[in-house]
Amino acid sequence: MHQFLEYTVSGLAIAAIYAIAASGLVLTYTTTGIFNFAQGAMAMVAAFAYWQLHVAWHWPVLLSLAVCLLVLGPLLGVLLDLGVMRRLEGAPEPTRLVVTLSVLVALLGAALWIWNPRSGALTRRSSKAP
């Protein structure tokens, strides 16, 4: 019974994450007419930036969170809107999909370039004894 409850709680948490992501995709498509595949990559960049500010640079939690949510997120959204998304008005649907996939790949590449996974920063931090 204990294992059943654990799986139920973790399943509900995962389902809530999927529901939030799906509602974000639906909201974006309804308001802009563009199915934005790069939405998750934008969240990844914000999460990595939070890690950089809080863990690597030792900023306070609230300040790191405020910078990511109130400065970085809106700035990234405005840059993508002005630089990429507004130019897609009137473009065919396949073009819109390919462009958002390209933004996804570009954000993943930028994140790999900025936060090199081979540097081992996350591994070194997690391997320390508490």
C-alpha positions as protocol buffer text, in pm:
chain_id: "A"
residue {
  index: 1
  type: MET
  ca { x: 0 y: 0 z: 0 }
}
residue {
  index: 2
  type: HIS
  ca { x: 288 y: 237 z: 81 }
}
residue {
  index: 3
  type: GLN
  ca { x: 439 y: 188 z: -265 }
}
residue {
  index: 4
  type: PHE
  ca { x: 98 y: 252 z: -425 }
}
residue {
  index: 5
  type: LEU
  ca { x: 72 y: 587 z: -245 }
}
residue {
  index: 6
  type: GLU
  ca { x: 425 y: 684 z: -350 }
}
residue {
  index: 7
  type: TYR
  ca { x: 350 y: 609 z: -715 }
}
residue {
  index: 8
  type: THR
  ca { x: 17 y: 791 z: -694 }
}
residue {
  index: 9
  type: VAL
  ca { x: 173 y: 1107 z: -551 }
}
residue {
  index: 10
  type: SER
  ca { x: 464 y: 1106 z: -798 }
}
residue {
  index: 11
  type: GLY
  ca { x: 223 y: 1036 z: -1085 }
}
residue {
  index: 12
  type: LEU
  ca { x: 4 y: 1329 z: -986 }
}
residue {
  index: 13
  type: ALA
  ca { x: 310 y: 1557 z: -966 }
}
residue {
  index: 14
  type: ILE
  ca { x: 428 y: 1452 z: -1312 }
}
residue {
  index: 15
  type: ALA
  ca { x: 77 y: 1489 z: -1451 }
}
residue {
  index: 16
  type: ALA
  ca { x: 60 y: 1842 z: -1307 }
}
residue {
  index: 17
  type: ILE
  ca { x: 387 y: 1931 z: -1480 }
}
residue {
  index: 18
  type: TYR
  ca { x: 255 y: 1801 z: -1813 }
}
residue {
  index: 19
  type: ALA
  ca { x: -73 y: 1988 z: -1763 }
}
residue {
  index: 20
  type: ILE
  ca { x: 108 y: 2317 z: -1701 }
}
residue {
  index: 21
  type: ALA
  ca { x: 330 y: 2266 z: -2005 }
}
residue {
  index: 22
  type: ALA
  ca { x: 33 y: 2173 z: -2223 }
}
residue {
  index: 23
  type: SER
  ca { x: -172 y: 2471 z: -2109 }
}
residue {
  index: 24
  type: GLY
  ca { x: 124 y: 2698 z: -2188 }
}
residue {
  index: 25
  type: LEU
  ca { x: 142 y: 2555 z: -2539 }
}
residue {
  index: 26
  type: VAL
  ca { x: -232 y: 2597 z: -2588 }
}
residue {
  index: 27
  type: LEU
  ca { x: -223 y: 2954 z: -2457 }
}
residue {
  index: 28
  type: THR
  ca { x: 68 y: 3043 z: -2686 }
}
residue {
  index: 29
  type: TYR
  ca { x: -101 y: 2889 z: -2989 }
}
residue {
  index: 30
  type: THR
  ca { x: -437 y: 3051 z: -2913 }
}
residue {
  index: 31
  type: THR
  ca { x: -293 y: 3399 z: -2871 }
}
residue {
  index: 32
  type: THR
  ca { x: -27 y: 3400 z: -3143 }
}
residue {
  index: 33
  type: GLY
  ca { x: -127 y: 3125 z: -3387 }
}
residue {
  index: 34
  type: ILE
  ca { x: 222 y: 2975 z: -3357 }
}
residue {
  index: 35
  type: PHE
  ca { x: 282 y: 2636 z: -3195 }
}
residue {
  index: 36
  type: ASN
  ca { x: 602 y: 2721 z: -3007 }
}
residue {
  index: 37
  type: PHE
  ca { x: 820 y: 2414 z: -2964 }
}
residue {
  index: 38
  type: ALA
  ca { x: 1089 y: 2630 z: -2803 }
}
residue {
  index: 39
  type: GLN
  ca { x: 883 y: 2698 z: -2490 }
}
residue {
  index: 40
  type: GLY
  ca { x: 1058 y: 2424 z: -2292 }
}
residue {
  index: 41
  type: ALA
  ca { x: 1401 y: 2541 z: -2404 }
}
residue {
  index: 42
  type: MET
  ca { x: 1318 y: 2892 z: -2285 }
}
residue {
  index: 43
  type: ALA
  ca { x: 1231 y: 2748 z: -1943 }
}
residue {
  index: 44
  type: MET
  ca { x: 1557 y: 2551 z: -1948 }
}
residue {
  index: 45
  type: VAL
  ca { x: 1759 y: 2868 z: -2011 }
}
residue {
  index: 46
  type: ALA
  ca { x: 1585 y: 3038 z: -1719 }
}
residue {
  index: 47
  type: ALA
  ca { x: 1652 y: 2738 z: -1494 }
}
residue {
  index: 48
  type: PHE
  ca { x: 2018 y: 2728 z: -1591 }
}
residue {
  index: 49
  type: ALA
  ca { x: 2045 y: 3103 z: -1533 }
}
residue {
  index: 50
  type: TYR
  ca { x: 1893 y: 3058 z: -1188 }
}
residue {
  index: 51
  type: TRP
  ca { x: 2150 y: 2787 z: -1113 }
}
residue {
  index: 52
  type: GLN
  ca { x: 2430 y: 3015 z: -1234 }
}
residue {
  index: 53
  type: LEU
  ca { x: 2315 y: 3305 z: -1018 }
}
residue {
  index: 54
  type: HIS
  ca { x: 2233 y: 3111 z: -702 }
}
residue {
  index: 55
  type: VAL
  ca { x: 2474 y: 2818 z: -694 }
}
residue {
  index: 56
  type: ALA
  ca { x: 2775 y: 2934 z: -894 }
}
residue {
  index: 57
  type: TRP
  ca { x: 2773 y: 3303 z: -805 }
}
residue {
  index: 58
  type: HIS
  ca { x: 2615 y: 3264 z: -457 }
}
residue {
  index: 59
  type: TRP
  ca { x: 2337 y: 3519 z: -504 }
}
residue {
  index: 60
  type: PRO
  ca { x: 2047 y: 3499 z: -256 }
}
residue {
  index: 61
  type: VAL
  ca { x: 1754 y: 3279 z: -361 }
}
residue {
  index: 62
  type: LEU
  ca { x: 1496 y: 3556 z: -388 }
}
residue {
  index: 63
  type: LEU
  ca { x: 1726 y: 3784 z: -586 }
}
residue {
  index: 64
  type: SER
  ca { x: 1817 y: 3503 z: -827 }
}
residue {
  index: 65
  type: LEU
  ca { x: 1452 y: 3414 z: -868 }
}
residue {
  index: 66
  type: ALA
  ca { x: 1351 y: 3777 z: -922 }
}
residue {
  index: 67
  type: VAL
  ca { x: 1622 y: 3831 z: -1186 }
}
residue {
  index: 68
  type: CYS
  ca { x: 1519 y: 3516 z: -1375 }
}
residue {
  index: 69
  type: LEU
  ca { x: 1144 y: 3574 z: -1357 }
}
residue {
  index: 70
  type: LEU
  ca { x: 1125 y: 3952 z: -1383 }
}
residue {
  index: 71
  type: VAL
  ca { x: 1426 y: 4035 z: -1603 }
}
residue {
  index: 72
  type: LEU
  ca { x: 1562 y: 3737 z: -1797 }
}
residue {
  index: 73
  type: GLY
  ca { x: 1231 y: 3570 z: -1887 }
}
residue {
  index: 74
  type: PRO
  ca { x: 1061 y: 3883 z: -2021 }
}
residue {
  index: 75
  type: LEU
  ca { x: 1381 y: 3994 z: -2197 }
}
residue {
  index: 76
  type: LEU
  ca { x: 1418 y: 3658 z: -2372 }
}
residue {
  index: 77
  type: GLY
  ca { x: 1050 y: 3667 z: -2470 }
}
residue {
  index: 78
  type: VAL
  ca { x: 1071 y: 4020 z: -2611 }
}
residue {
  index: 79
  type: LEU
  ca { x: 1390 y: 3941 z: -2804 }
}
residue {
  index: 80
  type: LEU
  ca { x: 1236 y: 3630 z: -2958 }
}
residue {
  index: 81
  type: ASP
  ca { x: 914 y: 3813 z: -3036 }
}
residue {
  index: 82
  type: LEU
  ca { x: 1081 y: 4110 z: -3203 }
}
residue {
  index: 83
  type: GLY
  ca { x: 1361 y: 3914 z: -3369 }
}
residue {
  index: 84
  type: VAL
  ca { x: 1182 y: 3601 z: -3485 }
}
residue {
  index: 85
  type: MET
  ca { x: 812 y: 3556 z: -3415 }
}
residue {
  index: 86
  type: ARG
  ca { x: 676 y: 3883 z: -3559 }
}
residue {
  index: 87
  type: ARG
  ca { x: 837 y: 3804 z: -3891 }
}
residue {
  index: 88
  type: LEU
  ca { x: 630 y: 3485 z: -3913 }
}
residue {
  index: 89
  type: GLU
  ca { x: 301 y: 3671 z: -3957 }
}
residue {
  index: 90
  type: GLY
  ca { x: 137 y: 3538 z: -4270 }
}
residue {
  index: 91
  type: ALA
  ca { x: 391 y: 3258 z: -4310 }
}
residue {
  index: 92
  type: PRO
  ca { x: 264 y: 2907 z: -4384 }
}
residue {
  index: 93
  type: GLU
  ca { x: 217 y: 2669 z: -4090 }
}
residue {
  index: 94
  type: PRO
  ca { x: 514 y: 2440 z: -4180 }
}
residue {
  index: 95
  type: THR
  ca { x: 743 y: 2742 z: -4184 }
}
residue {
  index: 96
  type: ARG
  ca { x: 623 y: 2847 z: -3841 }
}
residue {
  index: 97
  type: LEU
  ca { x: 686 y: 2499 z: -3703 }
}
residue {
  index: 98
  type: VAL
  ca { x: 1035 y: 2478 z: -3851 }
}
residue {
  index: 99
  type: VAL
  ca { x: 1126 y: 2821 z: -3714 }
}
residue {
  index: 100
  type: THR
  ca { x: 1017 y: 2731 z: -3361 }
}
residue {
  index: 101
  type: LEU
  ca { x: 1211 y: 2404 z: -3386 }
}
residue {
  index: 102
  type: SER
  ca { x: 1512 y: 2607 z: -3501 }
}
residue {
  index: 103
  type: VAL
  ca { x: 1476 y: 2836 z: -3200 }
}
residue {
  index: 104
  type: LEU
  ca { x: 1463 y: 2525 z: -2981 }
}
residue {
  index: 105
  type: VAL
  ca { x: 1787 y: 2392 z: -3129 }
}
residue {
  index: 106
  type: ALA
  ca { x: 1953 y: 2734 z: -3107 }
}
residue {
  index: 107
  type: LEU
  ca { x: 1862 y: 2771 z: -2739 }
}
residue {
  index: 108
  type: LEU
  ca { x: 1989 y: 2420 z: -2664 }
}
residue {
  index: 109
  type: GLY
  ca { x: 2314 y: 2497 z: -2845 }
}
residue {
  index: 110
  type: ALA
  ca { x: 2354 y: 2828 z: -2663 }
}
residue {
  index: 111
  type: ALA
  ca { x: 2294 y: 2657 z: -2329 }
}
residue {
  index: 112
  type: LEU
  ca { x: 2554 y: 2390 z: -2408 }
}
residue {
  index: 113
  type: TRP
  ca { x: 2799 y: 2660 z: -2508 }
}
residue {
  index: 114
  type: ILE
  ca { x: 2740 y: 2874 z: -2196 }
}
residue {
  index: 115
  type: TRP
  ca { x: 2704 y: 2590 z: -1943 }
}
residue {
  index: 116
  type: ASN
  ca { x: 2946 y: 2325 z: -2065 }
}
residue {
  index: 117
  type: PRO
  ca { x: 2828 y: 1985 z: -1936 }
}
residue {
  index: 118
  type: ARG
  ca { x: 3186 y: 1855 z: -1945 }
}
residue {
  index: 119
  type: SER
  ca { x: 3302 y: 2110 z: -1689 }
}
residue {
  index: 120
  type: GLY
  ca { x: 3150 y: 1894 z: -1415 }
}
residue {
  index: 121
  type: ALA
  ca { x: 3020 y: 2183 z: -1206 }
}
residue {
  index: 122
  type: LEU
  ca { x: 2698 y: 2001 z: -1123 }
}
residue {
  index: 123
  type: THR
  ca { x: 2882 y: 1674 z: -1060 }
}
residue {
  index: 124
  type: ARG
  ca { x: 3134 y: 1835 z: -827 }
}
residue {
  index: 125
  type: ARG
  ca { x: 2860 y: 2006 z: -628 }
}
residue {
  index: 126
  type: SER
  ca { x: 2646 y: 1694 z: -588 }
}
residue {
  index: 127
  type: SER
  ca { x: 2938 y: 1466 z: -499 }
}
residue {
  index: 128
  type: LYS
  ca { x: 3031 y: 1661 z: -185 }
}
residue {
  index: 129
  type: ALA
  ca { x: 2926 y: 1505 z: 142 }
}
residue {
  index: 130
  type: PRO
  ca { x: 2664 y: 1705 z: 337 }
}
